[in-house]
Amino acid sequence: MLLNVSTVGFIVILLALFKVVPGKIRPYVLLAGSVLFVYSEGGAAGLVVLAVITALTWAVGLALGRLAGSKKVLAGVSIAVLALILFGWKYVQFAAMPIGLSFYTFQAISYIADLYMGRLAEPERNPFKFALYMMWFPKWMSGPIERAGAFFEQIQVSCEAKRFDLDRFIRCMSYLIWGLFMKLVIADRLGVVVDSVYADMASCGFLTMMLASVLYTIQIYCDFAGYTNSMIGISGLFGIELTQNFRTPYLAQSTTEFWRRWHISLSNFLKDYIYIPLGGNRKGEHRKMINTLVVFIVCGLWHGAGLSFLVWGLLHGLFNICAGLCKKKRLRFAVHGISGQLSTFCLVSFAWIFFRANGIVEAFRFIGGMIPGINGLSPLAGMVVTDKMMLGISTMEWWIALFSVVLLVVMDMHAWMRKSVLPEVIASDWGDVARSVFLVVIAFVVLLFGKYGSGEAIRSFMYMSF
């Protein structure tokens, strides 16, 4: 999804139609809009793949509802086929992978698994309602990975939603404006710097490389959480609440807590459908460690083909095992308080190198460039201002980035102390004056300093690639 005029126009028109049609017609309007959006963004081939997976999953669900026995075979085979489609497309690479395949395939798997395990009382018999669950455009590309039971309830809420609800509108705008700030002002600006360093590592000193590592850590958070916040806001305008996917993850005190705050819908999927069925922590400490490694290997493979993603997953698996051991030993300080937050941030930032690099060789080259002695250049090599430009952006943009990141940190700490996320705090806890001033100012910042428009390359959301 690109943040352009046509996307904004599409949302405005669809919202207008949603408001004027009778409640019982709304799901069909939203489905038609979602199909049109999928076609415009993913092409005919992408729409066909999504439609086929949707139809097969719906049919399997109906069959599971009719069977008195033998559900295990049908559910197992269906899930295996879906998994093979996903991993085959990622690793065989016989054609370009359809946008959103990873996310809606996991949704299909969760639907079949929930029916088999009894988490869903019965299958959805209305094919259009089920198709809306699979194709709802705000979550189609990059999630969140929604559970069917909760989403079907949201469809009903959407049918009954008032044509204008001021509280809902304020909450949606809080999510949307803050999400756009994270994406357009921070993520896309820092992305230029990170790309510049990765493109010319041989000219960068170790401090420049370390800076790029930290900036990528912030970039991927602002890009993905910015996407999620924006989509929660857009979806909420239609009366459909999406799952919260991020809860100030970089303030986590351990990597175990990090994964309860980062990409929450994926973490819950891996826990419910892989970790717990493998035995979770019920079969002893050693089995728990093995199960944790398996989960994160799957997590790495889900994100992409290549050894670097596997290493990224293994690192997080090892980090989580170590965090569990620290809690039981006399090393609790390492996973608690400020020391825990700092160590977690450093570990996560290090692992992101394998996620960002174009292959395992480039990842180790980057790590070597961060080590004094191995990198023989001046520590600040690469950070040279030439024609008021440094590492791809102007000195003015560096100031914009600095102030924006400071604001991000302050706001995340504010939300963390309130055990919530910033848009919810803005909408629920702030007074009318403070909320209005803040949102108007941030909206103007996005309009004035966002990386879009003439002369700017509009960046797609990073997680569209996974």
RODO-2510 file (C-alpha; in nm, 4 decimals, decimal comma):
residues 466
     n   res          X          Y          Z
     1     m     0,0000     0,0000     0,0000
     2     l     0,1291     0,3409    -0,0960
     3     l     0,0185     0,6515     0,0893
     4     n    -0,0958     0,8446    -0,2165
     5     v    -0,3917     1,0493    -0,3373
     6     s    -0,5693     0,7539    -0,4969
     7     t    -0,5600     0,5567    -0,1708
     8     v    -0,7028     0,8507     0,0236
     9     g    -0,9716     0,9010    -0,2404
    10     f    -1,0665     0,5331    -0,2296
    11     i    -1,1043     0,5397     0,1500
    12     v    -1,3155     0,8571     0,1414
    13     i    -1,5516     0,7193    -0,1247
    14     l    -1,5865     0,3813     0,0467
    15     l    -1,6525     0,5509     0,3805
    16     a    -1,9212     0,7691     0,2242
    17     l    -2,0940     0,4612     0,0780
    18     f    -2,0618     0,2816     0,4112
    19     k    -2,2369     0,5682     0,5888
    20     v    -2,5367     0,5921     0,3529
    21     v    -2,6275     0,2263     0,2956
    22     p    -2,8459     0,0277     0,5420
    23     g    -2,6588    -0,1614     0,8127
    24     k    -2,7295    -0,5071     0,6720
    25     i    -2,5792    -0,4047     0,3362
    26     r    -2,2566    -0,2691     0,4852
    27     p    -2,0562    -0,5966     0,4870
    28     y    -2,1187    -0,6391     0,1154
    29     v    -2,0083    -0,2820     0,0441
    30     l    -1,6914    -0,3393     0,2481
    31     l    -1,6245    -0,6687     0,0697
    32     a    -1,6690    -0,5093    -0,2726
    33     g    -1,4366    -0,2270    -0,1731
    34     s    -1,1790    -0,4729    -0,0409
    35     v    -1,1883    -0,6799    -0,3604
    36     l    -1,1385    -0,3654    -0,5671
    37     f    -0,8504    -0,2569    -0,3449
    38     v    -0,6803    -0,5981    -0,3602
    39     y    -0,7105    -0,5942    -0,7375
    40     s    -0,5684    -0,2422    -0,7685
    41     e    -0,2729    -0,3114    -0,5386
    42     g    -0,2034    -0,6806    -0,5978
    43     g    -0,3229    -0,7268    -0,9560
    44     a    -0,5480    -0,9966    -1,0976
    45     a    -0,3059    -1,2760    -1,0044
    46     g    -0,2892    -1,1615    -0,6420
    47     l    -0,6675    -1,1435    -0,6214
    48     v    -0,7074    -1,4914    -0,7713
    49     v    -0,4644    -1,6461    -0,5206
    50     l    -0,6423    -1,4797    -0,2287
    51     a    -0,9846    -1,5824    -0,3641
    52     v    -0,8782    -1,9453    -0,4103
    53     i    -0,7325    -1,9709    -0,0590
    54     t    -1,0450    -1,8027     0,0796
    55     a    -1,2820    -2,0405    -0,1033
    56     l    -1,0859    -2,3522    -0,0049
    57     t    -1,0639    -2,2470     0,3599
    58     w    -1,4367    -2,1695     0,3738
    59     a    -1,5189    -2,5094     0,2175
    60     v    -1,2911    -2,6936     0,4615
    61     g    -1,4611    -2,5092     0,7465
    62     l    -1,8040    -2,6257     0,6299
    63     a    -1,6758    -2,9833     0,6014
    64     l    -1,5323    -2,9713     0,9534
    65     g    -1,8709    -2,8512     1,0787
    66     r    -2,0493    -3,1505     0,9238
    67     l    -1,8042    -3,4226     1,0274
    68     a    -1,8718    -3,6125     1,3473
    69     g    -1,5326    -3,7793     1,3379
    70     s    -1,2149    -3,7791     1,1265
    71     k    -1,1745    -3,4057     1,1761
    72     k    -0,8092    -3,4482     1,2623
    73     v    -0,7155    -3,5804     0,9175
    74     l    -0,9029    -3,3099     0,7264
    75     a    -0,7733    -3,0297     0,9493
    76     g    -0,4177    -3,1626     0,9377
    77     v    -0,4111    -3,2042     0,5608
    78     s    -0,5696    -2,8623     0,5029
    79     i    -0,3218    -2,6851     0,7293
    80     a    -0,0322    -2,8734     0,5680
    81     v    -0,1492    -2,7682     0,2204
    82     l    -0,1756    -2,4026     0,3270
    83     a     0,1690    -2,4162     0,4878
    84     l     0,3166    -2,5751     0,1741
    85     i     0,1619    -2,3059    -0,0443
    86     l     0,3155    -2,0353     0,1730
    87     f     0,6610    -2,1816     0,2218
    88     g     0,6731    -2,3152    -0,1336
    89     w     0,6077    -1,9686    -0,2701
    90     k     0,8715    -1,8200    -0,0427
    91     y     1,1437    -2,0737    -0,1121
    92     v     1,0819    -2,2149    -0,4601
    93     q     1,0207    -1,8644    -0,5957
    94     f     0,8692    -1,9789    -0,9252
    95     a     0,6825    -1,6480    -0,9422
    96     a     0,6536    -1,3253    -0,7484
    97     m     0,4854    -1,3876    -0,4162
    98     p     0,1383    -1,2282    -0,3919
    99     i     0,1173    -0,9330    -0,1538
   100     g    -0,0093    -1,0323     0,1899
   101     l     0,0206    -1,4088     0,1331
   102     s     0,1989    -1,4681     0,4643
   103     f    -0,0677    -1,2865     0,6630
   104     y    -0,3875    -1,4204     0,5103
   105     t    -0,2473    -1,7750     0,4914
   106     f    -0,1871    -1,7653     0,8681
   107     q    -0,5423    -1,6349     0,9104
   108     a    -0,6730    -1,9309     0,7105
   109     i    -0,4654    -2,1716     0,9206
   110     s    -0,5918    -2,0180     1,2449
   111     y    -0,9537    -2,0476     1,1253
   112     i    -0,9219    -2,4200     1,0499
   113     a    -0,7270    -2,4850     1,3714
   114     d    -0,9831    -2,2967     1,5832
   115     l    -1,2670    -2,5011     1,4332
   116     y    -1,0804    -2,8250     1,4984
   117     m    -0,9868    -2,7309     1,8557
   118     g    -1,3345    -2,6023     1,9388
   119     r    -1,2383    -2,2374     1,9806
   120     l    -1,4986    -2,1623     1,7155
   121     a    -1,8346    -2,3210     1,7919
   122     e    -1,9294    -2,3551     1,4259
   123     p    -1,8027    -2,2556     1,0808
   124     e    -1,9138    -1,9380     0,9089
   125     r    -2,1726    -2,0382     0,6518
   126     n    -2,2061    -1,7032     0,4795
   127     p    -1,9319    -1,7016     0,2103
   128     f    -1,9404    -1,3220     0,1771
   129     k    -1,8917    -1,2683     0,5488
   130     f    -1,6039    -1,5155     0,5494
   131     a    -1,4500    -1,3494     0,2432
   132     l    -1,4599    -1,0141     0,4229
   133     y    -1,2678    -1,1719     0,7115
   134     m    -0,9980    -1,2858     0,4699
   135     m    -0,9932    -0,9821     0,2408
   136     w    -1,0635    -0,6785     0,4616
   137     f    -0,8306    -0,4299     0,2965
   138     p    -0,6710    -0,2526     0,5996
   139     k    -0,5248    -0,5812     0,7232
   140     w    -0,4827    -0,7658     0,3931
   141     m    -0,1238    -0,6619     0,3213
   142     s     0,0522    -0,6739     0,6570
   143     g    -0,1943    -0,7851     0,9192
   144     p    -0,2654    -0,7880     1,2053
   145     i    -0,3367    -1,1623     1,1859
   146     e    -0,6981    -1,1582     1,3019
   147     r    -0,8832    -1,4465     1,4674
   148     a    -1,2110    -1,5322     1,2966
   149     g    -1,4366    -1,5332     1,6028
   150     a    -1,3403    -1,1832     1,7105
   151     f    -1,3552    -1,0492     1,3547
   152     f    -1,7035    -1,1866     1,2870
   153     e    -1,8208    -1,0048     1,5991
   154     q    -1,6649    -0,6855     1,4642
   155     i    -1,8580    -0,7238     1,1387
   156     q    -2,1785    -0,7246     1,3402
   157     v    -2,0632    -0,4173     1,5317
   158     s    -1,9930    -0,2493     1,1988
   159     c    -2,3473    -0,3205     1,0794
   160     e    -2,4874    -0,1511     1,3885
   161     a    -2,2398     0,1397     1,4088
   162     k    -2,3814     0,4911     1,4198
   163     r    -2,3321     0,7034     1,1104
   164     f    -2,1337     0,9494     1,3164
   165     d    -1,9781     0,8695     1,6508
   166     l    -1,7567     1,1510     1,7822
   167     d    -1,5721     0,9355     2,0368
   168     r    -1,4953     0,6731     1,7739
   169     f    -1,3857     0,9407     1,5266
   170     i    -1,1451     1,0970     1,7804
   171     r    -0,9977     0,7578     1,8626
   172     c    -0,9541     0,6694     1,4944
   173     m    -0,7883     1,0027     1,4183
   174     s    -0,5522     0,9528     1,7132
   175     y    -0,4378     0,6225     1,5635
   176     l    -0,4232     0,7473     1,2054
   177     i    -0,2375     1,0749     1,2660
   178     w     0,0183     0,9199     1,5010
   179     g     0,0663     0,6279     1,2629
   180     l     0,1304     0,8601     0,9699
   181     f     0,3792     1,0562     1,1815
   182     m     0,5707     0,7384     1,2638
   183     k     0,5758     0,6264     0,9002
   184     l     0,6174     0,9438     0,6926
   185     v     0,8177     1,1657     0,9256
   186     i     1,0414     0,9126     1,1035
   187     a     1,0594     0,5756     0,9257
   188     d     1,0906     0,6970     0,5686
   189     r     1,3457     0,9650     0,6638
   190     l     1,5643     0,7241     0,8626
   191     g     1,5303     0,4670     0,5864
   192     v     1,7239     0,6923     0,3498
   193     v     2,0148     0,7037     0,5964
   194     v     2,0125     0,3297     0,6601
   195     d     2,0034     0,2519     0,2878
   196     s     2,2926     0,4938     0,2313
   197     v     2,5116     0,3193     0,4893
   198     y     2,4293    -0,0324     0,3668
   199     a     2,5039     0,0758     0,0097
   200     d     2,8525     0,2033     0,1007
   201     m     2,9718     0,0152     0,4098
   202     a     3,3332     0,0304     0,2964
   203     s     3,3338     0,4081     0,3495
   204     c     3,1787     0,4093     0,6982
   205     g     3,3495     0,4050     1,0365
   206     f     3,2369     0,1863     1,3230
   207     l     3,0384     0,4626     1,4951
   208     t     2,8589     0,5371     1,1675
   209     m     2,7742     0,1678     1,1370
   210     m     2,6486     0,1558     1,4957
   211     l     2,4334     0,4607     1,4299
   212     a     2,2837     0,2942     1,1215
   213     s     2,2048    -0,0155     1,3276
   214     v     2,0160     0,1907     1,5871
   215     l     1,8399     0,3925     1,3171
   216     y     1,7194     0,0751     1,1458
   217     t     1,5855    -0,0466     1,4787
   218     i     1,3793     0,2713     1,5010
   219     q     1,2893     0,2650     1,1304
   220     i     1,1372    -0,0824     1,1276
   221     y     0,9385    -0,0078     1,4429
   222     c     0,8022     0,3199     1,3100
   223     d     0,7275     0,1671     0,9712
   224     f     0,5425    -0,1420     1,0956
   225     a     0,3791     0,0113     1,4033
   226     g     0,2995     0,3184     1,1931
   227     y     0,1251     0,0902     0,9431
   228     t    -0,0685    -0,0879     1,2171
   229     n    -0,1761     0,2344     1,3867
   230     s    -0,2879     0,3818     1,0540
   231     m    -0,4853     0,0686     0,9640
   232     i    -0,6463     0,0490     1,3088
   233     g    -0,7561     0,4079     1,2579
   234     i    -0,8889     0,3505     0,9049
   235     s    -1,0611     0,0239     0,9954
   236     g    -1,2166     0,1843     1,3027
   237     l    -1,3865     0,4445     1,0836
   238     f    -1,5867     0,1536     0,9389
   239     g    -1,6685     0,0176     1,2846
   240     i    -1,4209    -0,2731     1,2675
   241     e    -1,1589    -0,2816     1,5440
   242     l    -0,8337    -0,4536     1,4531
   243     t    -0,6030    -0,6256     1,6995
   244     q    -0,3421    -0,4053     1,8662
   245     n    -0,0079    -0,5237     1,7303
   246     f     0,2482    -0,3126     1,9194
   247     r     0,2724    -0,2029     2,2813
   248     t     0,5904     0,0039     2,3267
   249     p     0,8147    -0,2963     2,2440
   250     y     1,1484    -0,1178     2,2879
   251     l     1,0686    -0,0517     2,6528
   252     a     1,0487    -0,4250     2,7216
   253     q     1,2769    -0,5478     2,9997
   254     s     1,3603    -0,8789     2,8318
   255     t     1,3338    -1,0337     2,4879
   256     t     1,0552    -1,2537     2,6219
   257     e     0,8582    -0,9414     2,7081
   258     f     0,9625    -0,7858     2,3769
   259     w     0,7749    -1,0579     2,1905
   260     r     0,4662    -0,9919     2,4007
   261     r     0,4816    -0,6315     2,2776
   262     w     0,6126    -0,6677     1,9204
   263     h     0,3969    -0,8026     1,6338
   264     i     0,1551    -0,9313     1,8959
   265     s    -0,0784    -1,1082     1,6538
   266     l     0,2104    -1,3132     1,5121
   267     s     0,3480    -1,3873     1,8599
   268     n     0,0069    -1,5119     1,9729
   269     f    -0,0299    -1,7209     1,6568
   270     l     0,3059    -1,8908     1,7129
   271     k     0,2260    -1,9480     2,0804
   272     d    -0,1240    -2,0892     2,0268
   273     y    -0,0633    -2,3020     1,7180
   274     i     0,2997    -2,4136     1,7524
   275     y     0,4441    -2,3612     2,1014
   276     i     0,1496    -2,4920     2,3054
   277     p     0,0752    -2,7926     2,0762
   278     l     0,4448    -2,8878     2,1026
   279     g     0,4042    -2,9026     2,4783
   280     g     0,4901    -2,5447     2,5722
   281     n     0,6504    -2,5387     2,9153
   282     r     0,4578    -2,8406     3,0442
   283     k     0,7200    -3,1050     2,9674
   284     g     1,0254    -2,9845     3,1496
   285     e     1,2864    -2,7177     3,1070
   286     h     1,4827    -2,8812     2,8250
   287     r     1,1714    -2,9460     2,6187
   288     k     1,0650    -2,5854     2,6755
   289     m     1,3984    -2,4675     2,5308
   290     i     1,3582    -2,6902     2,2246
   291     n     1,0007    -2,5697     2,1727
   292     t     1,1161    -2,2086     2,1974
   293     l     1,3844    -2,2643     1,9338
   294     v     1,1358    -2,4357     1,7012
   295     v     0,8940    -2,1453     1,7334
   296     f     1,1573    -1,8867     1,6455
   297     i     1,2962    -2,0939     1,3600
   298     v     0,9435    -2,0947     1,2142
   299     c     0,9227    -1,7214     1,2849
   300     g     1,2444    -1,6612     1,0929
   301     l     1,1406    -1,8805     0,8003
   302     w     0,7999    -1,7105     0,7871
   303     h     0,9639    -1,3722     0,7441
   304     g     1,1713    -1,4721     0,4449
   305     a     1,3945    -1,7101     0,2563
   306     g     1,7654    -1,7033     0,3222
   307     l     2,0064    -1,7968     0,5962
   308     s     2,0024    -1,4473     0,7466
   309     f     1,6343    -1,4804     0,8452
   310     l     1,7043    -1,8205     0,9981
   311     v     1,9896    -1,6716     1,2032
   312     w     1,7625    -1,3843     1,3106
   313     g     1,5038    -1,6345     1,4351
   314     l     1,7645    -1,8501     1,6097
   315     l     1,9101    -1,5472     1,7845
   316     h     1,5719    -1,4527     1,9259
   317     g     1,5149    -1,8107     2,0316
   318     l     1,8478    -1,8115     2,2188
   319     f     1,7771    -1,4666     2,3656
   320     n     1,4449    -1,5921     2,5028
   321     i     1,6030    -1,9038     2,6505
   322     c     1,8719    -1,6932     2,8181
   323     a     1,6105    -1,4495     2,9493
   324     g     1,4268    -1,7391     3,1116
   325     l     1,7459    -1,8688     3,2703
   326     c     1,8373    -1,5218     3,4002
   327     k     1,5057    -1,5002     3,5840
   328     k     1,5820    -1,8254     3,7648
   329     k     1,9471    -1,7523     3,8411
   330     r     2,1039    -1,4600     4,0228
   331     l     2,0992    -1,2528     3,7056
   332     r     1,7531    -1,1049     3,7339
   333     f     1,8999    -0,7544     3,6954
   334     a     1,9730    -0,8413     3,3307
   335     v     1,6018    -0,8819     3,2545
   336     h     1,4568    -0,6252     3,4930
   337     g     1,4447    -0,2484     3,5179
   338     i     1,6533    -0,0047     3,3161
   339     s     1,9400    -0,2531     3,2756
   340     g     1,6935    -0,5018     3,1283
   341     q     1,5530    -0,2414     2,8900
   342     l     1,8997    -0,1365     2,7697
   343     s     2,0240    -0,4919     2,7220
   344     t     1,7027    -0,5918     2,5427
   345     f     1,7255    -0,2939     2,3080
   346     c     2,0884    -0,3778     2,2258
   347     l     2,0142    -0,7463     2,1628
   348     v     1,7145    -0,6689     1,9431
   349     s     1,9119    -0,4059     1,7503
   350     f     2,1930    -0,6554     1,6907
   351     a     1,9521    -0,9199     1,5624
   352     w     1,7901    -0,6705     1,3236
   353     i     2,1185    -0,6598     1,1291
   354     f     2,0484    -1,0107     0,9994
   355     f     1,6917    -0,9063     0,9191
   356     r     1,7971    -0,5994     0,7182
   357     a     2,1045    -0,7305     0,5390
   358     n     2,0847    -0,8738     0,1879
   359     g     2,2135    -1,2131     0,2902
   360     i     2,4306    -1,3617     0,5613
   361     v     2,7596    -1,2406     0,4081
   362     e     2,6473    -0,8776     0,4114
   363     a     2,5229    -0,9173     0,7696
   364     f     2,8660    -1,0309     0,8898
   365     r     3,0328    -0,7553     0,6875
   366     f     2,8119    -0,5045     0,8647
   367     i     2,8892    -0,6525     1,2064
   368     g     3,2602    -0,6466     1,1275
   369     g     3,2261    -0,2823     1,0331
   370     m     3,0897    -0,2085     1,3815
   371     i     3,4015    -0,3435     1,5539
   372     p     3,6956    -0,1056     1,6168
   373     g     4,0152    -0,2572     1,4840
   374     i     3,8421    -0,4665     1,2218
   375     n     3,7069    -0,1422     1,0806
   376     g     4,0254     0,0580     1,0273
   377     l     3,8554     0,3785     0,9175
   378     s     3,8034     0,6849     1,1327
   379     p     3,5152     0,6146     1,3750
   380     l     3,2967     0,8839     1,2155
   381     a     3,3926     0,8107     0,8557
   382     g     3,0930     0,8585     0,6295
   383     m     2,9345     1,1270     0,8461
   384     v     3,0635     1,4096     0,6333
   385     v     2,8472     1,7077     0,5431
   386     t     2,8757     1,7792     0,1701
   387     d     2,6555     2,0483     0,0167
   388     k     2,4481     2,0423     0,3366
   389     m     2,3856     1,6685     0,2909
   390     m     2,4988     1,3783     0,5100
   391     l     2,4242     1,0100     0,4523
   392     g     2,1508     1,0867     0,2024
   393     i     1,9544     1,3565     0,3848
   394     s     2,0060     1,7268     0,4479
   395     t     2,1192     1,8767     0,7760
   396     m     1,7668     2,0186     0,8186
   397     e     1,6248     1,6669     0,7844
   398     w     1,8685     1,5446     1,0474
   399     w     1,7233     1,7996     1,2890
   400     i     1,3703     1,6944     1,1969
   401     a     1,4657     1,3314     1,2558
   402     l     1,6285     1,4116     1,5904
   403     f     1,3318     1,6032     1,7289
   404     s     1,0858     1,3445     1,5943
   405     v     1,2704     1,0513     1,7529
   406     v     1,2935     1,2363     2,0848
   407     l     0,9171     1,2974     2,0698
   408     l     0,8611     0,9303     1,9878
   409     v     1,0642     0,8187     2,2888
   410     v     0,8887     1,0609     2,5237
   411     m     0,5422     0,9607     2,3984
   412     d     0,6216     0,5883     2,4155
   413     m     0,7442     0,6286     2,7736
   414     h     0,4257     0,8212     2,8548
   415     a     0,2127     0,5383     2,7143
   416     w     0,4288     0,2689     2,8779
   417     m     0,3873     0,4270     3,2217
   418     r     0,0114     0,4218     3,1660
   419     k     0,0295     0,0579     3,0474
   420     s    -0,1308     0,1434     2,7168
   421     v    -0,0500     0,2661     2,3661
   422     l    -0,0260     0,6328     2,2776
   423     p    -0,3378     0,6664     2,0561
   424     e    -0,5516     0,5135     2,3318
   425     v    -0,3993     0,7475     2,5895
   426     i    -0,4613     1,0487     2,3652
   427     a    -0,8218     0,9513     2,2972
   428     s    -0,9167     0,8415     2,6495
   429     d    -0,6973     1,0205     2,9029
   430     w    -0,6139     1,3602     2,7569
   431     g    -0,8408     1,6613     2,7836
   432     d    -1,0121     1,8055     2,4778
   433     v    -0,7752     2,1030     2,4480
   434     a    -0,4525     1,9041     2,4904
   435     r    -0,5738     1,6345     2,2508
   436     s    -0,6868     1,8803     1,9845
   437     v    -0,3664     2,0858     1,9964
   438     f    -0,1432     1,7774     1,9851
   439     l    -0,3257     1,6108     1,6946
   440     v    -0,3435     1,9322     1,4915
   441     v     0,0281     2,0007     1,5445
   442     i     0,1261     1,6419     1,4542
   443     a    -0,0981     1,6548     1,1466
   444     f     0,0767     1,9736     1,0328
   445     v     0,4155     1,8131     1,0980
   446     v     0,3142     1,5203     0,8761
   447     l     0,1923     1,7539     0,6020
   448     l     0,5002     1,9780     0,6176
   449     f     0,7792     1,7303     0,6909
   450     g     0,6470     1,3923     0,5764
   451     k     0,8500     1,2181     0,3047
   452     y     0,5980     1,2296     0,0227
   453     g     0,4946     1,4454    -0,2707
   454     s     0,6935     1,6007    -0,5529
   455     g     1,0562     1,4934    -0,5596
   456     e     1,0094     1,2265    -0,2912
   457     a     1,0035     0,8525    -0,3476
   458     i     0,6975     0,7250    -0,1623
   459     r     0,8091     0,4139     0,0231
   460     s     0,5777     0,1177     0,0536
   461     f     0,5391    -0,0365     0,3978
   462     m     0,8305    -0,2666     0,4787
   463     y     0,6221    -0,5643     0,5875
   464     m     0,4560    -0,5862     0,2460
   465     s     0,7625    -0,7930     0,1533
   466     f     0,6939    -1,0690     0,4061
***
